[in-house]
């Protein structure tokens, strides 16, 4: 419980004082999230970074679910049913490693670009644009 409170406070102070994160930070954070289930995180910064990645990715996935059922269907990407959050994070890490030239871009823009490339909707061609 104490670690959770410390992590929450650290997360709040990071979010309040930092400029928008970019792909360099996202790659580190999501790599931490990938390593977390194996217990390979050794610092509070890695735990917080992994949590930030998980939160960002889940937020983008949930927004897309909302758009899927909206009356005007503004679906951003078409992920396969049953995909886990861990699989989605692996997609992002792979995208960031494949596109190092884009790491200066905003983190949420890169998450969306990764999903659009990996999961184009019917009739769309995969694209790394963004």
PyMOL commands that set and color helices and strands:
alter all, ss='L'
color gray80, all
select helices_A, chain A and resi 2-17+23-36+44-69+85-98+100-102+107-118
alter helices_A, ss='H'
color red, helices_A
deselect
rebuild
show_as cartoon
